[in-house]
Amino acid sequence: MSDEQRRRVPAEGARVRPEMPVEAAPRGRNVRKPFGTREQKLAYPDREGYHRHWFNDEPGRIARAQDAGYTQVDDDSGKPVSMTVGVARGGGALIAYLMEIPMEWYREDMAAQEAQQQELLAQIRQGRVPGGPTGADRNAQYVPRDVGITIREERR
């Protein structure tokens, strides 16, 4: 008997589970998913015209998302889609809720974030550190006059 054949033979006294054909799978279960395989735990179907994001239920976070225009995504039974994602500060379960926002608003938010990042980069290039010394205190910053500050951006 080859090594491959020996691996397929169950040890003496081992319980053998007959393979369940897909046709005989319980209702509501299309295909068997082996335990321990890689999968996205927070995967959820997209909705056309909307951007979806998971928000942890930390104090004020869900309310802040709603203020920004996000609404909770409900499952088929009308309950908010949620998932346990970790341990909360108090030791209980940390729950994340799936929320969505119209894609147009999402793009506007991303453009505003990009504008802030570009402004920050411009300040750094000029030797100004946001939140740093201003006015007469600005002289306390070290910016070599002959070298200055340069930032090279790689384009992909």
WOWO-V69367 format. One record per residue. RES is the residue in one letter. SS is DSSP state (~ for helix, > for strand, _ for the rest). PHI is phi as a letter, one per 30 degrees, with the letter a starting at -180 (NA if undefined). NEAR is the number of other C-alpha atoms within 12 Angstrom. Layout:
{{RES:SS:PHI:NEAR} {RES:SS:PHI:NEAR}}
//
This chain:
{{M:_:NA:8} {S:_:d:8} {D:~:e:8} {E:~:d:8} {Q:~:d:9} {R:~:d:11} {R:~:d:10} {R:~:d:11} {V:_:d:15} {P:_:d:12} {A:_:d:10} {E:_:d:8} {G:_:i:7} {A:_:d:8} {R:_:d:9} {V:_:c:11} {R:_:c:7} {P:_:d:7} {E:_:d:10} {M:_:c:13} {P:_:d:12} {V:~:e:14} {E:~:d:13} {A:~:c:14} {A:_:d:14} {P:_:e:12} {R:_:e:10} {G:_:i:10} {R:_:b:13} {N:_:d:13} {V:_:b:14} {R:_:d:17} {K:_:c:12} {P:_:e:8} {F:_:d:7} {G:_:j:8} {T:_:d:9} {R:_:d:8} {E:_:a:11} {Q:_:d:9} {K:_:d:14} {L:_:c:20} {A:_:d:14} {Y:_:a:22} {P:_:e:16} {D:_:d:17} {R:_:b:15} {E:_:e:12} {G:_:i:14} {Y:>:b:22} {H:>:c:28} {R:>:c:29} {H:>:b:29} {W:>:c:31} {F:>:c:31} {N:>:d:27} {D:_:d:27} {E:_:c:23} {P:_:e:15} {G:_:i:12} {R:~:d:19} {I:~:d:25} {A:~:d:19} {R:~:d:17} {A:~:d:26} {Q:~:d:19} {D:~:d:12} {A:_:d:18} {G:_:j:23} {Y:_:d:28} {T:>:b:26} {Q:>:d:27} {V:_:c:29} {D:>:c:16} {D:_:d:15} {D:_:d:8} {S:_:c:8} {G:_:i:10} {K:_:c:12} {P:>:d:19} {V:_:d:27} {S:>:b:27} {M:>:a:21} {T:>:d:20} {V:>:b:20} {G:>:l:16} {V:>:c:16} {A:_:d:16} {R:_:e:13} {G:_:d:10} {G:_:j:8} {G:_:d:13} {A:>:d:17} {L:>:c:20} {I:>:c:25} {A:>:c:27} {Y:>:c:33} {L:>:d:34} {M:>:b:34} {E:>:b:33} {I:>:b:29} {P:>:e:21} {M:~:e:20} {E:~:e:16} {W:~:d:19} {Y:~:d:22} {R:~:d:16} {E:~:d:17} {D:~:d:19} {M:~:d:15} {A:~:d:14} {A:~:d:14} {Q:~:d:14} {E:~:d:14} {A:~:d:14} {Q:~:d:15} {Q:~:d:15} {Q:~:d:16} {E:~:d:17} {L:~:d:18} {L:~:d:21} {A:~:d:18} {Q:~:d:19} {I:~:d:21} {R:~:d:19} {Q:_:d:22} {G:_:i:26} {R:_:c:25} {V:_:c:22} {P:_:e:19} {G:_:i:11} {G:_:d:17} {P:_:d:15} {T:_:b:14} {G:~:h:10} {A:~:d:9} {D:~:d:13} {R:~:d:17} {N:~:d:14} {A:~:d:14} {Q:_:d:20} {Y:_:c:18} {V:_:b:18} {P:_:e:12} {R:_:d:10} {D:_:d:8} {V:_:c:12} {G:_:i:15} {I:_:b:19} {T:_:b:16} {I:_:b:15} {R:_:c:8} {E:_:c:8} {E:_:d:5} {R:_:c:4} {R:_:c:3}}
//
